Amino acid sequence: MYSDKVMDHFANPRNVGVLPDADGVGQVGNPVCGDMMTFYIKVKDDRLADVKFQTFGCGAAIAVSSMVSEMAKGKTLGEAMAITNDLVAEELGGLPKNKMHCSNLGADALHEAIKNFHDKKAGRVPDAGGPADLHEHEGCACPYCDSSLEAEDKTFCRACLIEFEECPSCGGITKKGDAACLHCGKPLGGKD
Amino acid sequence: MKRVYLDHIAATPLHPEVLEAMRLCLADVTGNPQSLHAEGRRALDAVEAAREEVAGLVGAQSSEIYFVSSGTEANNFAVKGLALGQQARGRHVVVSAVEHSSVLNSVKALERQGFLATLVPVDRFGRVDPADVEKALTKETVLVSVMTANSEVGTVQPVAEVSAICRRRGVLVHTDAVAAAGSIPLDVKALGVDALSLAGDQFYGPKGSAALFVRKGVRILPLIDGGIQEGGRRGGTENVAGIVGLGRAARLARQEMEARTAALVTLRDRLLEELPGRVGHVVVTGSRTERLPYHASFCIEFVEGEAMLLSLDMKGVAVSSGSACTSKALKVSHVLLAMGLDHATAQGSLVFSLIDGTSAEDVDYLLDVFPPAIERLRGMSPLYTQYLKERGS
């Protein structure tokens, strides 16, 4: 089910840990959704001098976090922001279809950490130095109004009264009937 | 590498005698059981001998046993076949909230045909209260389905009490005994059920061979239309070798059940007692007393089930989990949620189901490799870090 590369990163994850003096922290997901990831970054001269992560989740989630950390380390912030979900999955030798959403979380958590770094530098958020305020990942929140969804029902938002459709490529949810996935842009509404 | 297989609930290994019986059958039995010639009669004899054995396992008459392809088919056959067979009397069914998906989805299929369904809740040990079943009955109710035992948490249900209530109200009762048959003594008369599902791969028989007991005189519609096989209630040429294997497994289960149970219960209780202390923050799921003899299940806090399953597999131990990530549908076990566990805890689900032959050394080995595997995963879990931080402050 998992590629050798995924199993290698699961068995020997790179860059696991916490950076107590991180310049940026990003956290996505929550245990209700199944996965939760926290990324810590140290930035020096616009480059990611160090990246560490912690993950609660399945084999794919741990492997994705490890791969993202490895891909990001040493890159400029701009380059790191360009790491996409597809690239992570590709580097891992592919992921099972129903685990593609894990690769979204990995890149998202890294990007959140970089945003957190920019925000801190601009004085937009207090320097809390920890994953205090959790970013609700859309896995359990409506991608349109951000209100949290019933854990067991990711098919309907009670606030917007819209039905969702799950993207077969990335696993993200988009309003039913829309032509393209809100997250990865791939066409929806196929016959499947 | 040493392998310790603790996934009874997924499938048991084939008993060597079952394998031998099937091998002989595959090699020697040429005919179709429906053929009138000697080769056909020989095949029919093999099938009917197996039917006797399966009937004997659950105290039924052989004419009340129908061979099918899986526990899932048996459950579909029972739920749909019995409900549709009685629909002139009413169109309401009652099932427990912790039934196998083959029962729950059969109920959904009935709902699409206009039936109404009521799900009966369970307590925190996963047990149905027969009084709740009684409350759920209406004048329209034609079928109640409550499983004999649950494979995810090992809890044995009060099926006889449920049946007694339903009998007074003239409602049919089906029990999914797939996780229980062959492992605990079952008697359809004592249980008072009208239908009972069992599957060979849960008691050292072959995969792809299962049976449904239907009490004589109860109307059931076929799921598979075809010829006159199985009294016209299940079409299709019989899986003769599979049926022979199921029959032999049933006979062996009857003969060996007591000895198997005695050995398994000791090891099960050791796991239930010792494993939580080895890593801390462990919840035992299911009932301590009303429990399958081979079953020990837990939720391990701060870690996710699939990651534990893979970690243990790397150490040679095969187990199951009810976490969302383990299921293809990415849904956390409906059984654990029905028992009132929160999502985060349910994500840490782990099921150790022992098989005949599991040794004390196997359990020692598991208890040795388990703590480092959990420590490694907790070491990278943000939930655990958060917990330690909160506890420290």
Interface residues (C-beta under 8 A of the other chain):
Chain A: Y2 M7 F10 A11 P13 V16 G17 V18 Q27 P31 V32 C33 G34 D35 M36 M37 T38 F53 Q54 T55 F56 G57 C58 G59 A60 A61 I62 N98 K99 H101 P131 A151 E152
Chain B: F302 V303 E304 G305 E306 A307 L310 M314 S323 A324 C325 T326 K328 A329 L330 K331 V332 L337 H343 A344 Q347 G379 M380 S381 P382 L383 Y384 T385 Q386
